[in-house]
Amino acid sequence: MSEENQLFRKKSMDSITAPEEINEYIRVVGINVWIILAAVVVLLLGVLVWAMFGRLETYEKTKAVVEKGAAVCYLTAEVAKEMTTENVIKIGDKQADVVYVSDEPVTAGNVYSEKDLAELGLDPKEIVYAVSSEVNLSDGTYNAEIVVESIHPMEFVTN
């Protein structure tokens, strides 16, 4: 039979059937592949743990006026209507639950200075609602963040 008609080359067939190579160690996967596989598994487990126990939070930046242990923030109507007593106000490294959301609107120009209005991007005629909390800070005006929404990343997968 000519070499062109053979399915396998003679050299390959001889190397497979050589009796001295039968007991030779066959290395299927190198150590580098196992290290990469272990790193990927650890990374996936980390993402899974974060997805189950971590939280993604949406913040609304505002100013908080603190007087006698009470912090008052003012939010636009669209944000204030979503507020409940389960929301959290963060002022610096302090965190406090929302105690009260006002039903009475006021204009932003009546409660904020021109500098604060510019910093918050509010129109002086814009309607805002008061959101208050109890916090242990000295009297003054502080930058604050109100947690508007907080969800587990796993909710993206399950919903």
Residue pairs with C-beta under 8 A, 6 or more apart in sequence:
3 9
3 10
15 21
50 153
51 152
51 153
51 154
51 157
52 152
52 154
53 152
54 152
54 153
55 150
55 151
55 152
56 150
56 151
56 152
56 153
57 147
57 149
57 150
58 147
58 148
58 149
58 150
59 90
59 145
59 146
59 147
59 148
60 75
60 79
60 145
60 146
60 148
61 120
61 143
61 144
61 145
62 73
62 74
62 75
62 120
62 144
62 145
62 146
63 73
63 74
63 112
63 116
63 119
63 120
63 141
63 142
63 143
63 144
64 71
64 72
64 73
64 89
64 91
64 135
64 141
64 142
64 143
64 144
65 71
65 72
65 73
65 111
65 140
65 141
66 72
66 91
66 135
66 137
66 138
66 139
66 140
66 141
66 142
67 139
68 139
69 134
69 135
69 136
69 137
70 132
70 133
70 134
70 135
71 89
71 91
71 96
71 132
71 133
71 134
71 135
71 137
71 142
71 144
72 130
72 131
72 132
73 89
73 130
73 131
73 132
73 133
73 144
73 146
74 106
74 108
74 111
74 112
74 128
74 129
74 130
74 131
75 83
75 128
75 129
75 131
75 146
76 122
76 126
76 127
76 128
76 129
77 105
77 127
77 128
77 129
79 146
79 148
80 101
80 102
80 128
80 129
80 131
82 148
82 149
83 98
83 101
83 131
83 146
83 148
84 98
84 101
85 97
85 98
85 99
85 100
85 101
86 97
86 98
87 97
87 98
87 131
87 146
87 147
87 148
88 95
88 96
88 97
88 98
88 146
88 147
88 150
89 95
89 96
89 97
89 98
89 131
89 133
89 135
89 144
89 145
89 146
89 147
90 144
90 145
90 146
90 147
91 135
91 137
91 142
91 143
91 144
92 137
92 142
92 143
94 135
94 136
94 137
96 133
96 134
96 135
97 133
98 131
98 132
98 133
98 146
99 132
99 133
99 134
100 130
100 131
100 132
101 129
101 130
101 131
102 129
102 130
102 131
102 132
103 129
104 129
104 130
105 127
105 128
105 129
106 127
106 128
106 129
106 130
107 124
107 125
107 126
107 127
107 128
108 117
108 120
108 122
108 123
108 124
108 125
108 126
108 127
108 128
109 117
109 124
109 125
111 128
111 130
112 120
112 122
114 124
116 141
117 123
117 124
122 128
131 146
